[in-house]
Amino acid sequence: MRRTFATFLRSIKKEQYLTSIQSKFARLLSARRFPNDVEFKRELKVRNLYKIRSGSYWLRRLENHGRRERVLVDEYTIEHILPQNPKLSEEWQKALGPEWQQVQATWLHTLGNLTLTGYNQTYSDRAFCIKRDLEKGGDDKGFRYSPLKLNKGLGQVELWNEKAIQDRAERLAGLALKVWMMPAIDDDFWADSQNEPQLQSVF
């Protein structure tokens, strides 16, 4: 990252600072290049978002996108809808099917199975229908009653299995394209940028 940004100086136009930065990013090559929307959406649905340093960042941004009254998501923790416990209950195994171990290994830490909640310890490894509908002491705790956008629609899901995870990942990845939009660069500015001398790679 340090070496990449060090090459930007010659491309920055002070009178069009943001656009010149966007143009420079769009023209990066090789491993430094920006993915297009198709690549971004495809990879976001299958990548392990939990065991990376910025894992909660994705969920926080998705939750607060478009909100005028921001949710204080720092008060929430990441919840695995399908639990992390390798010794899943019979109810979970039945929901996932005969290949339940493979389904868990594949989708556990991915976008479709992750959400935010204030009731992580309460949910624990319980069955999905309990996490969805849980009511206790007059305080509605289940996904069905959650005020978070990330949990929208979970109250209508009957069975949490591979298809449900994939369907939710598709929806959230579609939202992600609106949160992290590719910059639209003016054609004239793009043409001028293409004529700039290219610096040699520092790698």
N, C-alpha and C positions, 0 to 999 in steps of 0.2 A: 504493500500500500504506500509506503514512504517513497519508494522509487517511482511508482506510478504517478503520484501527485507532483513529484518534483519535475516531471516533464510537461506539466500543464501551463507553466508560465508563458511560454511563447504563443500559446493558443488563446489566452485570455484577452478579450477586448473589454476595456474598462467601461465603455459606454453600453455594452451589452454583456455584462458579466455573467448573469445566469445562463443566458442562451449559449454563450461560448463554452461554458463549463459542460452544459448538456450535450452540445455538439461533440466536444472532446470525448466524453464518456461513450457516446454512440459510435465513435470511430475507433475505439480501442480494439485491438486484435487479439487473437489467440486466447489464452486462458483468462486474460483480463477483460475480455469483451462482456457486454451486457447480454443476458439471455433475452430472446424475444418473448412475447406473451405466451406462445404455445409452450416453449421450453420452461418458462417460469411456472406456469400453472401445472404442468406435468410433474415437475420435480417437487413442487411444494406439497403435492398430495401424497408423496411417498417418502419424503425425507424424514429422518429422525429429528424432530424439533424439540424434543424434551432434553436430550443429553448434550445440548450445546449451550454455550454461555448466554446466548441471546434468546433462548427458547421462549421465555415468557413475553419477550418483546412482541413477537408475532401476534399472540393472543391479545395483548393490551391494545395494540394498534387496530386490530380488527374490531375489538369491542367499542372503541371510542371513535371510530371513523364516522363522520357525519353528525356527531353529537354536539350540540351547543352546551349542554350541561354534562360535563365529562364525568365518567364513573371513576371513582378512586380505586382503581384495580389493584393497587399495591396492597390493599387489605384482603385480597383474594389469593388463593393458591391454585396451582395447576392440579386438575383432577383428571385421572384416567377413567373414562367411562367404563371401558373394559379393563378390569383390574390388572395390576402388575404381578400379582401373586402367581407363581408358576403352578401352584396347586389349586387350580380353579375348582369351584364347587361343581357338583353334578349339574346344577341348574345352568351355570355358565357353559359348561361343556356341551350340554344339550342344545343350547341356543346357537353355539358356534358350529356345531356339527362334528362329524368324525375326525376332521382335520383341525380340531380346535387348537392344538399346540402350534401348528403352522400359522393359523390365522392370528393367534396372539403374538407370535414372534414377528410377523410381517407388519401388523398394523398398530401394535401397542402404543408406540411413541409418535405416531403420525398425526397430522392435522385433524383428520376426521374423528379421532378418538380422544382428543385433548380438549379440555374446556377450563373455565375458571369457576371457582366456587368458594364460599365461605364455610362450607360444611364438609370439608375433605375427610376429617376424622369420623364424622357421622356416617358418611357414605361407605367408607372402608371398602371391603370386597363384596358388599351386598349385591344381590341380583339387580338387574337393570330395572325391573318393574318397581322395586322398592326405592331405588335412587330416584326414579321418575316421579313417584307418587307420595313420597314420604311426608307424613304429617306427624308432628310431635308437640304436645303441650300447647296446641293452638298456634304454633309457629310453623308456617308452611316452609318446608326445607327442600322438597323435591324439585327436580329439574322443571317439572310442570309449572311451578310457581316462581321460577327464577326471573328476576327483572333484567337479567343480562341478555343482550342480543345474541351472544354466542350460544345460549341455551334455547333460543327460539326454535320451535319445531320438535324438540326432544319429547315434549309431552304428548305428541301424537304418534310417536314411534312405538310399535307394539313389541318388536323383537330387536335387540341389539346384536347384530351379527356382522359378517364381512360386508354384505351389501349395504347395511345401514351406515357403516363407517365410510364406505366409498361414496355413498350418496351425500353424506354431510361434508366430506372432503371436497367433493365437486362444487357444492354450494359455497363453501368458505373460500375455496381457491378462486372462484369467480368474483367474490367480493374483494379478494386480495388484488386482483387486476385493477380495481378502482382505487384501492389504497396506494398501491405502488405503480402508478401509471408510467408507461414509457413517455418520455418528453416528446412533444410535437415540435419539430424544428422547421422553421420557415425555409422554403426551397431555395431562396436567394442566399440566405445565410449558410445553408448547407453547401451550396455550390462554392461559395467563397472559402469555406473551411476545407473543402476538398483540395483546394489549390495551395494550402499551407504546406511548407516543407515538413516532412515527417522525420521525427527524431529516431535515431537508431535504438533498438531495444537495449536495455541495460542488463538483460539477463544473458 
